[in-house]
Each structure stands twice: as C-alpha cells, then as structure tokens.
Amino acid sequence: MPAKMPPSSESADLRDVSLDETLRTLTSRLLDARTPRGQWEGHLASSALATATAIVALTLVDARQHADLIRGGLTWLADHQNADGGWGDTVLSRSNISTTLLCWSACTIADESQRPRETIAAAERWLRQAAGGLEPERLIRAIVQRYGKDRTFSVPILTVLALAGRLGDGRGAWARVPQLPFELAVCPHRWFQWLRLPVVSYALPALIAIGQVRHHHRPTRNPVTRALRAAARAKTLCLLEAIQPSSGGYLEAVPLTAFVSMSLAASGQARHAVVRGGVRFLSASVREDGSWPIDTNLATWVTTLSINALMHAADSGSALDADARTGLTTWLLGQQYRVEHPYTHAAPGGWAWTDLPGGVPDADDTSGALLALRSLVHASDARNAAATDERQRAALDAARLGVRWLLDLQNRDGGIPTFCRGWGALPFDRSTPDLTAHALLAWNAWRDALPAALQADVDRATTRALRFLEGARRDDGGWIPLWFGNEQSPDEESPTYGTARVLIALARMAEPRSPESRNEDAASRGALADRAAAWLLRAQNADGGWGGACGVVSSIEESALAVDALSAYLLRFHASGDGDARPADPAPAAAAIASAVARGVTWLAQATDRGRHTPASPIGLYFAKLWYFETLYPLAFSVSALGRARAARDAAASDSTAR
C-alpha cells in the first residue's frame, strides 16, 4: 500500500543529515539492484488477472498436460484473494469487477477435482454485491460501465465468461459477446487510423483471435459478411503468426498472449503454431509461487529511469564509473530498433520498454533512452578520447534517428501518442501530456547536437507541443497522464504524476534558440510551469507528501515526482550565467516552493527509513485500467528527486553567498 506517514515532527529545513544520508543510501541500493550484466531489470508485481488468464488458456489448450501449472495458479489465487472475496490486479490493490470476474472464471473452468470451492463461493458473494447478481445481463452491464466504448479489454473479459459458461449455453452465450471485426486486420496497416477499430493499436492480436472465436461459435447471418470473414480467417491467422515474437509472448504480456491462445484453442485450433508459441511463453513466464506477472519485465524503461536518476544524483555522474557508463551506452544503443517493426510497422529509430523480443517501440521509452544516452555521453571518460569519440558518434547517430522517430510520431494536435500517429479513436492511442512533455525534454536535450534542418524541425515541433500542453491542461492547472494513475483518486487518475512530468520538462528545457519561436515559446512555457508548480503546491498533503491527487494518501513514487518537479522549478529560478536570461520571480514565490520541497524531502526520508526501505505502490497502468507496481519505481524516483533537491539547495546557498 502507499506509505502512510503522520504529520512530520521534523524541521522543514533541508538538513544535510536528512537529505544527504537518505540520498546516499538510496543511490547505493539502486546501484546494487543492477543485474550481472550491468543493467536494471526490476520486478513487476505478480498479477491475479494475469494468473487467471493464464489458467484459462492452459485449461482450454490441454488441461491434463498443464495440470501442475493450473494447480499452482489456482492455489496462488486462493491464497491471495482479498478478504472481501474479490481480487485486485496486484496483491496491494482493492477488488475490482474485471479481475474478480476473470479469477472466478479461472476457478470455475478448472477440472472438478481442482476447483477451490470456498474461493469460488467467496467470489460469488462479492460479485453479487458488486454487480447486483450473477446473471449474464448484470455481469455484462458491470463490465460495460467500467470500460465504456473501448472494447480492448471488455470483449476479452466477456469472451472468458462465455468460455467458462458464465453467459449461458451455446449460441445464446456468444450472442452476448460483441463481434470484433478481425477481417479488417487484412487491410493495409496505413488504413488503420481511418478504420476506427474498436480496440487500441497494440491489441491487434486480440482483435484477430477473439474475433475468430466469436465468429466460430456464432457466425453472422449476413451472407456477405460471413463469406468475407471466412475468407479472411486464414490470412489473419498468418498475420497473427507473422507478428508473434520469438518468445511467443505478444508484447511480452501474459494477458494478451493468454487471450490469443485461449481463443484459438476454443475455435478448434489448439495445435496451431501461434498457440504452441503462446503456451511456451506462458510456461516460461510462471513464477515459483505459481503466479504470473502482467509482463515479463520493463528492463529498458527501468534502466533509463535509473540512469537518468543517477546521473544527477552524484556530481558529474560519479555514481556510475567509466566502465559502467560504457557498458550502459553500448547496451542502450543495442536496444534501438533499426528496422521497421513487424507488429506496428513503426519506422526505425525507437526504443521499447524491454530488451526482450516482444517489445514494441513507443514514445515514452524512446524519450527516456534519448535522455539517458545524452547523460552518458556528457559524462564520457575523457581519459580514453578515442573510445569516447566512437561512443559519441554512435550515440549521436542513434539520437538523430530517435529524434526523427519522435518527430514523425507527433499528432496533428501537437501532442505525442504512445505507439502510432493518427489513431486517436481510443484513450490509449491519443496524444497525452506526460508523453508530450517527455518528448519535449528529449528533443531539447539533443537539439544543439543535431543538423540545422533537424534543429528547425525540433523548434517547430516544440511550439506545437507547447500549444498541445496548454490545451490539455485542466481548469485547475494540472495534467492527467496516460500510463499512470492512482486507485484511491477520483476517476483513478493521478494528476500529480502528470503535472510533475510536465513541470520537470518545462523547467529543464533550455530557452528557445530560433528567433521566431523564442518569445512565444518562452512565455508559454513559463506560464505553464507557474501553473503546474501552483497545482503541486495545492496538492501537497499535510504530512508533507503527495498522493495521486489532492487529499489522497501519500505515496513514495508520487511524492518523489513532486519533489523532483518543484526542485527543477527552483533550479530554473536560480539559473544564471549560462547564456540564458535569468527568469523573473516565478509565481508562486520561490520561498513557498522551497518550503514545499523541504517538507517533501523530510517526508521521503521518513517514509523510506532514510533510504533503507522503499515499498512500491500500484500506480502503473498497463492498459485499460489494469494496475501494476514495479519495485524499482520508488527507488529510482526517490534518487532522482533527492538528487535534484540537493542541487536546488546548493544553488540557493550559492545565490545567498553571492548576494
């Protein structure tokens, strides 16, 4: 659960013993968390939802062959059922209708001898209360209310209910499952942004497989559509096989891979190559305790988070020695996609969240990798000039490709989506403030090292992105992120995360270089930054920390992000002598910001036991309101926050001495 702290009894001053000692301990722990190869892999929470979908898939493919895995998964579900009878997405999450329905289905679809009856009875009590009953109409209504028009996750859940016999018998059950138009997958991928598919871009495998199982059990009566789908069946299966990664796991995601495997198995194709690959992935992904995580790992993402945190947590990046920086630079360069991706047809130049074959290039990870490379190159070991020059050339080549990739991803509205430009029909394909802010920071970090033509493109994209951020700002001055939220917040959103990410970018960007954009961009950025800082001030809890929104219990992750953002804002205020004009006194006052940072640092020191303990909170959204937590988030976020808070403290002391 989020770290709960009483109101601080310590001074709100940035005392060296509180800040520096905590930062040293956190930095040491983050360095120790590296793999033997020198990168970070992290550890994603075990997921009741992923475990349930894996059980259903393995049961439908071959229950006898996979009996041990099924038994282990059912035991884990029974052991981790919430006290109220439901399940949440993680062991720290409150019960929700989606995960509970999937776990209930997994328990009831299992062989009679394996069914945990007491677990099933408790789940049914929860469902009767949450949905009003176990009748198919009530269950369907509850799912539709949760997901609205987005069928990315609602149709897979209804498919599982139908497969488990929970929507009735035979054709009548399948009439309650919407038909996904899998035949559209044979169209050229460039058409997808105009076809307005009912699922998000990265759910194409589910569109195909779940569409096929629905068509298999209840084909349409329209002879033309039925013939079209029959003709498209073989072609879409070939496509499904072509985009399946060598690991067998689509996006390295257990639920998506399980949905595909169970759907094909239930349509008479249990021996298809796609199913064999999916089962191989599921078998390799199970943990020793019988559970499955939502995804294999976020290795590239947590590595770039860790690099970017460490490089300003110690002077001149000294937390990472020369060999470590060389190894990380080489590893990051090796993760860049240099050919068109077969899944989303993304152009060369992007990075995915993982180093495993199921990854797909995306905006957030590409921005993070570009920033990490810039930090590593700046801190290159000057003692080995030849090697340094070679790494710098390689990094610059990668940066040019990555910057261009992000520029080409920018939507017409000026914002940055996750995977594909121009889709926009559903939330997880739209432009989003946190991704846009991250791209702004990445463009800005490399701008001066780019060719003149690319610099001009960056300047134009920056102006458009700032306009998007202005339009995306809520009336209260905050921004809503896409891939992060808070279960305790209104609408399960985390404006603290979104606003902090935007403020970090705005505060760290250099002044516009081109004359035509300097005045407009600088004024826009300054006004947005002031509003973001004011929002974070209002959202700070009485205990000194931050939750996902005003009044929500403080978490380490969100408190660290807020401290990081406000510290960056203070550093901007103290900046001078670097060729940029010293900014005017910000509104709100610097003293109020410094006090908020001090209280936040004190809260983090207490909540982490001065860096020795960093419990994670389920703030991550994998997709479609599917929660996870990652053990490295509170650690990396806190290192970054305290490193920047220390820099702000030192800058303030320098200013005071100068005066």
C-alpha positions in Angstrom: 0.0 0.0 0.0 1.1 3.6 -0.3 3.3 4.7 2.5 1.2 6.3 5.2 3.0 8.9 7.4 1.9 11.0 10.3 2.5 14.8 10.0 6.2 15.4 10.2 7.6 16.4 13.5 11.0 17.2 12.0 12.1 20.6 10.8 11.1 21.5 7.2 14.7 22.6 6.5 16.7 20.7 4.0 19.1 19.4 6.7 22.2 17.7 5.4 21.7 14.6 7.6 18.2 14.0 6.3 18.8 14.7 2.6 22.4 13.6 2.0 22.2 10.4 4.1 19.0 9.3 2.5 20.3 10.0 -0.9 23.5 8.1 -0.3 21.6 5.0 0.9 19.1 5.1 -2.0 21.9 5.6 -4.5 23.8 2.6 -3.1 20.6 0.4 -3.2 19.8 1.5 -6.8 23.4 0.6 -7.9 23.1 -2.8 -6.1 19.9 -3.5 -8.0 21.7 -3.9 -11.3 21.8 -7.3 -13.0 25.2 -9.0 -13.5 25.2 -7.5 -17.0 25.1 -4.0 -15.5 21.6 -3.0 -16.4 18.4 -3.0 -14.4 15.6 -5.4 -14.9 13.3 -4.7 -11.9 10.5 -6.8 -10.7 6.9 -6.4 -11.7 4.1 -7.4 -9.2 2.5 -10.8 -9.5 -0.9 -10.3 -11.0 -4.2 -12.1 -10.2 -5.5 -11.0 -13.6 -2.5 -12.4 -15.5 -2.6 -15.6 -13.4 -6.3 -16.1 -14.1 -6.0 -15.6 -17.9 -3.0 -18.0 -18.0 -5.0 -20.7 -16.2 -7.9 -20.3 -18.6 -5.6 -20.5 -21.6 -3.8 -23.6 -20.4 -7.0 -25.3 -19.4 -8.5 -24.9 -22.8 -5.3 -25.8 -24.7 -4.6 -29.0 -22.7 -5.7 -29.2 -19.1 -4.1 -32.6 -18.5 -0.7 -31.7 -19.9 -0.6 -28.4 -17.9 -2.3 -29.7 -14.7 0.6 -28.7 -12.5 0.8 -25.1 -13.7 -3.0 -24.8 -13.4 -3.0 -26.2 -9.9 -0.2 -23.8 -8.9 -2.1 -20.9 -10.3 -5.3 -21.8 -8.6 -3.5 -22.2 -5.3 -2.0 -18.8 -5.6 -5.3 -17.2 -6.5 -6.9 -18.8 -3.4 -4.1 -17.6 -1.2 -4.2 -14.0 -2.5 -8.0 -13.5 -2.6 -8.9 -10.3 -0.8 -10.8 -10.5 2.5 -14.0 -9.3 0.8 -13.9 -12.2 -1.6 -12.7 -10.3 -4.7 -9.4 -9.7 -6.3 -7.4 -6.7 -7.3 -4.9 -6.5 -10.1 -2.0 -6.7 -7.6 -1.7 -8.0 -4.1 -1.9 -4.4 -2.9 -5.0 -3.5 -5.0 -8.6 -3.3 -3.9 -11.0 -5.7 -5.5 -12.4 -4.8 -8.9 -15.0 -6.3 -11.2 -12.7 -7.1 -14.1 -10.1 -9.1 -12.2 -12.7 -10.8 -9.9 -14.7 -12.0 -12.9 -11.6 -13.4 -14.6 -10.4 -15.1 -11.4 -13.9 -16.5 -10.8 -13.9 -17.9 -14.4 -10.5 -19.4 -14.0 -11.6 -21.2 -10.8 -14.8 -22.5 -12.3 -13.4 -23.6 -15.7 -10.8 -25.8 -14.0 -11.3 -29.5 -13.7 -13.8 -30.5 -11.0 -11.1 -32.0 -8.8 -9.0 -28.8 -8.8 -11.8 -26.2 -8.2 -11.3 -24.2 -5.0 -14.9 -24.2 -3.8 -14.6 -21.9 -0.8 -12.7 -19.4 -3.0 -15.5 -19.6 -5.6 -18.2 -19.1 -3.0 -16.5 -16.0 -1.6 -16.0 -14.6 -5.1 -19.7 -15.1 -5.9 -20.7 -13.2 -2.7 -18.5 -10.3 -3.8 -19.9 -10.3 -7.4 -23.5 -10.4 -6.2 -22.8 -7.2 -4.2 -20.7 -5.5 -6.9 -22.7 -6.4 -10.0 -26.1 -7.0 -8.4 -26.2 -10.7 -9.2 -24.6 -13.4 -11.3 -27.0 -13.2 -14.2 -25.3 -12.6 -17.6 -27.0 -9.3 -18.1 -25.8 -7.9 -14.8 -22.2 -9.0 -15.4 -22.2 -7.5 -18.8 -23.6 -4.2 -17.6 -20.9 -4.0 -14.9 -18.2 -4.6 -17.5 -19.6 -2.1 -20.0 -19.9 0.5 -17.2 -16.2 0.1 -16.4 -14.8 0.4 -20.0 -17.4 2.3 -22.0 -16.8 2.3 -25.7 -13.3 0.9 -25.5 -13.6 -2.8 -26.3 -9.9 -3.6 -25.9 -10.5 -5.3 -22.5 -14.3 -5.6 -22.2 -14.7 -8.0 -25.1 -11.8 -10.3 -23.9 -13.4 -10.5 -20.4 -16.8 -11.3 -21.9 -15.1 -13.9 -24.1 -13.6 -15.6 -21.0 -17.1 -15.5 -19.3 -18.6 -17.2 -22.4 -15.8 -19.8 -22.5 -16.3 -20.5 -18.8 -20.1 -21.0 -19.3 -21.0 -17.8 -17.3 -23.0 -16.2 -20.1 -25.4 -19.1 -20.8 -25.2 -22.0 -23.1 -24.3 -22.4 -26.7 -25.0 -19.7 -29.3 -27.0 -17.7 -26.8 -23.9 -17.1 -24.7 -21.9 -15.9 -27.7 -24.7 -13.5 -28.8 -23.8 -11.6 -25.7 -20.2 -11.1 -26.8 -19.6 -8.3 -29.4 -18.1 -9.4 -32.6 -14.7 -7.9 -33.2 -14.1 -7.2 -37.0 -11.0 -9.4 -37.3 -11.3 -9.3 -41.1 -10.1 -5.6 -41.0 -6.7 -6.8 -40.0 -6.0 -7.9 -43.6 -6.3 -4.2 -44.7 -3.0 -2.3 -45.2 -1.8 -1.1 -41.8 -1.8 2.5 -43.1 -5.6 2.3 -43.2 -6.0 1.6 -39.5 -6.0 5.2 -38.4 -9.1 5.7 -40.6 -10.9 2.4 -39.9 -11.5 3.4 -36.3 -11.0 -0.1 -34.9 -12.8 -0.8 -31.6 -9.5 -1.8 -29.9 -6.3 0.1 -29.4 -3.4 -0.2 -31.8 -1.3 -2.6 -29.8 -4.3 -5.1 -29.3 -4.3 -6.3 -32.9 -3.6 -10.0 -31.9 -6.7 -9.9 -29.6 -8.8 -8.4 -32.3 -7.9 -11.3 -34.6 -8.1 -14.2 -32.2 -11.1 -13.1 -30.2 -12.9 -12.0 -33.3 -12.3 -15.5 -34.7 -13.6 -17.4 -31.7 -16.8 -15.3 -31.7 -17.2 -15.9 -35.4 -16.6 -19.7 -34.9 -19.3 -20.1 -32.2 -21.8 -17.6 -33.7 -21.2 -16.6 -37.3 -23.2 -13.7 -38.6 -26.4 -14.4 -40.6 -25.4 -11.8 -43.2 -24.1 -14.0 -46.1 -21.7 -11.3 -47.4 -20.1 -10.6 -44.1 -19.9 -14.3 -43.3 -18.1 -15.0 -46.5 -15.8 -12.1 -46.0 -14.8 -13.4 -42.6 -14.4 -16.9 -43.8 -12.0 -15.7 -46.5 -10.1 -13.5 -44.0 -9.7 -16.3 -41.4 -6.6 -17.9 -42.9 -5.0 -14.6 -43.9 -5.4 -13.1 -40.4 -4.0 -16.3 -38.8 -1.0 -15.9 -41.0 -0.6 -12.3 -39.8 -1.0 -13.4 -36.2 1.8 -15.9 -36.7 4.0 -13.4 -38.5 3.8 -10.8 -35.8 4.3 -13.2 -32.9 7.8 -12.7 -31.4 10.2 -15.5 -31.0 9.4 -15.7 -27.2 5.8 -16.5 -28.1 4.5 -13.6 -26.0 2.8 -10.7 -27.7 4.1 -7.5 -26.1 5.7 -9.9 -23.5 2.3 -9.6 -21.9 0.7 -12.6 -20.2 -3.0 -11.5 -20.5 -2.7 -10.6 -24.2 -0.9 -13.8 -25.1 -3.4 -15.9 -23.0 -6.4 -14.3 -24.6 -5.0 -15.2 -28.1 -4.1 -18.7 -27.0 -7.4 -19.5 -25.4 -9.5 -18.0 -28.2 -7.7 -20.0 -30.9 -7.9 -23.2 -28.8 -11.6 -22.6 -28.3 -12.2 -22.3 -32.0 -10.6 -25.7 -32.7 -7.0 -24.6 -33.3 -5.3 -25.8 -30.1 -2.4 -27.2 -32.2 -1.8 -24.0 -34.2 1.7 -22.7 -34.2 0.6 -19.4 -32.5 -1.0 -21.4 -29.7 2.2 -23.5 -29.3 4.2 -20.3 -29.1 1.8 -18.8 -26.6 1.9 -21.8 -24.3 5.7 -21.9 -24.5 5.7 -18.2 -23.3 3.2 -18.9 -20.5 5.1 -21.9 -19.3 8.3 -19.9 -19.2 6.8 -16.9 -17.5 5.3 -18.6 -14.4 6.9 -17.8 -11.1 8.0 -20.3 -8.5 4.9 -19.4 -6.3 2.6 -20.3 -9.2 1.7 -16.8 -10.2 2.3 -14.8 -13.4 3.3 -11.1 -13.7 1.4 -8.8 -16.1 4.5 -8.5 -18.3 7.9 -10.2 -18.3 9.9 -7.0 -17.4 10.3 -3.3 -18.1 14.1 -3.6 -18.4 14.7 -0.8 -20.9 12.3 1.6 -19.1 13.7 1.0 -15.6 17.3 1.1 -16.9 16.8 4.6 -18.4 14.9 5.7 -15.3 17.8 4.6 -13.2 20.5 6.1 -15.5 18.7 9.5 -15.6 18.2 9.4 -11.8 21.8 8.5 -11.0 23.5 10.9 -13.4 22.4 13.9 -11.4 22.2 12.3 -8.0 26.0 12.5 -7.8 28.4 15.1 -9.1 29.1 14.7 -12.8 27.5 11.3 -12.8 30.2 9.8 -10.5 27.6 7.3 -9.2 28.4 5.4 -12.4 32.0 4.8 -13.2 33.5 4.9 -16.7 33.2 1.1 -17.3 29.5 1.2 -16.2 28.8 4.2 -18.5 30.5 2.5 -21.4 28.5 -0.7 -20.8 25.2 1.1 -20.5 25.8 3.2 -23.6 26.6 0.1 -25.6 23.5 -1.7 -24.2 21.2 1.1 -24.9 22.4 1.6 -28.4 21.8 -2.1 -28.9 18.2 -1.8 -27.9 17.3 0.8 -30.6 15.1 -0.7 -33.4 17.0 -0.2 -36.7 14.4 -1.8 -38.9 10.7 -1.4 -39.4 8.8 -3.2 -36.6 6.7 -6.1 -37.9 3.9 -5.5 -35.3 3.1 -1.8 -35.5 5.1 -1.1 -38.6 7.0 1.6 -36.6 9.8 3.1 -38.5 13.4 2.5 -37.4 14.7 4.7 -34.5 12.5 3.9 -31.5 13.0 2.0 -28.2 10.7 -0.4 -26.5 10.1 -0.9 -22.7 12.0 -4.2 -22.7 15.1 -5.8 -24.2 13.0 -8.9 -24.9 11.7 -9.8 -28.4 8.0 -8.9 -27.6 8.7 -5.2 -27.1 7.3 -2.6 -29.4 8.9 0.9 -29.9 7.0 3.6 -28.1 7.3 7.3 -27.3 7.9 7.2 -23.6 10.8 4.7 -23.8 12.3 6.4 -26.8 12.4 9.7 -24.9 13.8 8.0 -21.8 16.5 6.3 -23.9 17.5 9.6 -25.7 17.8 11.4 -22.3 19.9 8.5 -20.8 22.2 8.5 -23.8 22.7 12.3 -23.6 23.6 11.9 -19.9 26.0 9.1 -20.6 27.7 10.9 -23.5 28.1 14.1 -21.5 29.8 12.1 -18.8 32.1 10.2 -21.1 35.5 9.3 -19.8 37.9 11.9 -21.2 40.9 9.7 -20.4 40.1 7.5 -23.4 39.5 10.0 -26.1 39.3 7.5 -29.0 36.8 5.3 -27.3 34.8 8.3 -26.2 34.7 9.8 -29.7 33.5 6.5 -31.1 30.7 6.2 -28.5 29.7 9.8 -29.0 29.5 9.3 -32.8 27.4 6.2 -32.2 25.2 8.0 -29.7 24.7 11.0 -32.0 23.7 8.7 -34.9 21.2 7.0 -32.6 19.9 10.3 -31.3 19.3 11.7 -34.8 17.3 8.6 -35.7 15.4 8.7 -32.3 14.6 12.4 -32.5 13.3 12.0 -36.0 11.2 9.0 -34.9 9.6 11.1 -32.2 9.0 14.0 -34.5 7.3 11.7 -37.0 5.1 10.4 -34.2 3.7 13.9 -33.3 -0.1 14.1 -33.9 -1.8 16.9 -35.7 -2.9 18.3 -32.4 0.8 18.7 -31.4 0.8 16.0 -28.8 2.6 12.7 -28.7 0.8 9.3 -28.7 2.2 6.0 -27.5 2.8 3.8 -30.5 1.1 5.1 -33.7 0.5 8.5 -35.1 -3.1 9.4 -36.0 -5.1 6.7 -34.5 -6.8 8.8 -31.8 -10.1 6.9 -31.6 -9.5 5.4 -28.1 -7.8 6.8 -25.0 -4.6 4.7 -25.1 -3.9 5.9 -28.7 -4.4 9.6 -28.2 -1.9 12.3 -27.5 -1.1 12.6 -23.9 0.6 15.3 -21.7 3.2 13.1 -20.0 4.4 11.6 -23.2 4.5 15.0 -24.9 6.5 16.5 -22.0 8.9 13.7 -22.1 9.4 14.1 -25.9 9.9 17.8 -25.4 12.7 17.2 -22.9 14.4 14.6 -25.2 14.2 16.9 -28.2 15.7 19.7 -26.2 18.5 17.7 -24.7 19.9 16.8 -28.2 18.8 19.9 -30.2 22.2 21.6 -30.3 24.0 18.5 -31.4 21.6 17.9 -34.4 22.0 19.1 -38.0 20.5 22.5 -38.8 17.5 21.1 -40.7 16.6 18.7 -37.8 17.0 21.6 -35.3 14.5 23.6 -37.3 12.1 20.6 -37.2 12.6 20.3 -33.4 11.8 24.0 -32.9 8.6 23.8 -34.9 7.5 20.6 -33.1 8.3 22.2 -29.8 6.0 25.1 -30.5 3.2 22.7 -31.4 3.8 20.6 -28.4 3.6 23.5 -26.0 0.3 24.5 -27.6 -1.0 21.0 -27.0 0.1 21.1 -23.4 -1.8 24.4 -23.0 -4.9 22.9 -24.4 -4.6 19.7 -22.4 -4.3 21.5 -19.1 -7.2 21.1 -16.8 -9.1 24.1 -15.4 -7.3 23.6 -12.0 -3.9 23.8 -13.6 -3.0 20.1 -13.6 -2.4 17.5 -16.3 -3.7 13.8 -16.5 -1.1 11.2 -17.6 -1.9 8.1 -19.6 0.1 5.2 -18.3 -0.1 6.0 -14.6 -2.9 6.6 -12.1 -4.0 6.0 -8.5 -6.7 3.6 -7.4 -7.6 5.9 -4.5 -8.0 9.1 -6.6 -11.2 10.3 -8.2 -11.6 8.5 -11.5 -8.5 6.6 -10.6 -6.3 9.3 -12.1 -3.0 10.8 -11.0 -2.8 14.4 -11.9 0.2 14.6 -9.5 2.1 12.3 -11.9 1.0 14.1 -15.0 1.6 17.6 -13.6 5.0 16.7 -12.2 6.2 15.2 -15.5 5.1 18.3 -17.4 6.8 20.6 -14.9 10.0 18.6 -15.0 10.2 19.1 -18.8 9.2 22.7 -18.8 11.7 23.6 -16.0 14.6 21.7 -17.6 14.3 22.9 -21.2 16.7 25.4 -22.5 15.5 28.8 -23.8 14.2 28.6 -27.5 17.1 29.2 -29.9 15.2 30.3 -33.0 14.2 34.0 -33.0 10.8 33.3 -34.5 9.8 31.0 -31.6 11.8 32.4 -28.7 9.2 34.9 -27.4 6.2 32.7 -27.9 7.7 29.5 -26.6 9.4 31.1 -23.6 6.2 32.9 -22.5 4.1 29.8 -23.0 6.5 27.6 -21.1 6.9 30.0 -18.3 3.1 30.4 -17.8 2.5 26.6 -17.9 5.3 26.0 -15.4 3.9 28.5 -13.0 0.5 26.9 -13.1 2.0 23.4 -12.7 4.0 24.5 -9.7 1.0 26.2 -8.1 -1.1 23.0 -8.6 1.6 20.8 -6.9 1.7 23.2 -4.0 -2.0 22.9 -3.5 -1.9 19.1 -3.8 0.7 18.6 -1.1 -0.7 16.7 1.9 -0.4 17.9 5.5 2.1 15.2 6.2 4.5 16.7 3.5 4.0 14.1 0.9 1.8 13.8 -2.2 -0.7 11.2 -3.4 -2.3 10.9 -6.8 -4.5 13.9 -6.3 -5.4 16.4 -3.6 -6.2 14.7 -0.3 -5.1 11.2 -1.5 -2.8 9.3 0.8 0.9 10.0 0.1 3.0 7.5 -1.8 6.7 7.4 -2.3 6.5 7.5 -6.0 4.2 10.5 -6.3 5.9 12.4 -3.5 9.3 11.8 -5.2 8.0 13.1 -8.6 6.5 16.2 -7.0 9.8 17.0 -5.1 11.7 16.4 -8.4 9.5 18.7 -10.3 9.4 21.5 -7.8 13.2 21.2 -7.3 13.7 21.5 -11.1 11.5 24.6 -11.0 13.6 26.1 -8.2 16.8 25.3 -10.2 15.3 27.2 -13.1 14.8 30.2 -10.8 18.4 30.1 -9.6 19.9 29.5 -13.0 22.1 32.3 -14.4 25.3 32.9 -16.2 24.8 30.2 -18.8 23.7 32.4 -21.7 20.0 32.3 -20.9 18.2 35.3 -19.4 17.6 34.9 -15.7 13.8 34.2 -15.4 11.7 36.6 -13.5 10.5 35.7 -10.0 8.1 32.8 -10.5 4.6 32.8 -9.3 4.2 31.1 -6.8 7.0 32.6 -4.7 10.3 30.7 -4.6 10.1 30.6 -0.8 6.9 28.7 -0.9 8.3 26.2 -3.4 11.5 25.8 -1.3 9.4 25.1 1.8 7.2 22.5 0.0 10.4 20.8 -1.3 11.9 20.7 2.2 8.7 19.2 3.6 8.6 16.7 0.8 12.2 15.7 1.4 11.6 15.2 5.1 8.5 13.0 4.3 10.6 10.9 1.8 13.4 10.5 4.4 10.9 9.3 7.0 8.8 7.1 4.6 11.9 5.3 3.3 13.5 5.0 6.7 16.3 7.2 5.4 16.6 5.3 2.2 16.6 1.8 3.6 13.0 0.8 2.6 11.1 1.7 -0.5 7.7 -0.1 -0.6 6.0 0.2 -4.0 2.5 1.3 -4.7 0.2 0.2 -7.6 0.4 3.4 -9.6 1.2 1.9 -13.0 -1.5 1.3 -15.6 -0.5 -1.4 -18.1 -3.6 -0.8 -20.2 -7.3 -0.5 -19.8 -7.3 0.2 -16.1 -5.0 -2.7 -15.4 -2.8 -1.9 -12.4 0.7 -3.0 -11.6 3.6 -1.9 -9.4 7.3 -2.1 -10.1 9.8 -2.4 -7.2 12.3 0.0 -8.9 9.9 2.9 -9.3 10.0 4.2 -5.7 13.8 3.7 -5.6 14.7 5.4 -8.9 12.1 8.2 -8.4 13.5 9.0 -5.0 17.1 9.0 -6.1 16.1 11.5 -8.9 14.1 13.6 -6.6 16.6 13.9 -3.8 19.5 14.5 -6.3 17.6 17.4 -7.8 16.5 18.7 -4.3 20.2 18.7 -3.3 21.1 20.6 -6.4 18.4 23.2 -5.7 19.6 23.5 -2.1 23.2 24.1 -3.2 22.1 26.6 -5.8 20.1 28.5 -3.2 23.2 28.5 -0.9 25.4 29.8 -3.7 22.9 32.6 -4.5 22.8 33.6 -0.9 26.6 33.7 -0.7 26.7 35.8 -3.9 24.3 38.3 -2.5 
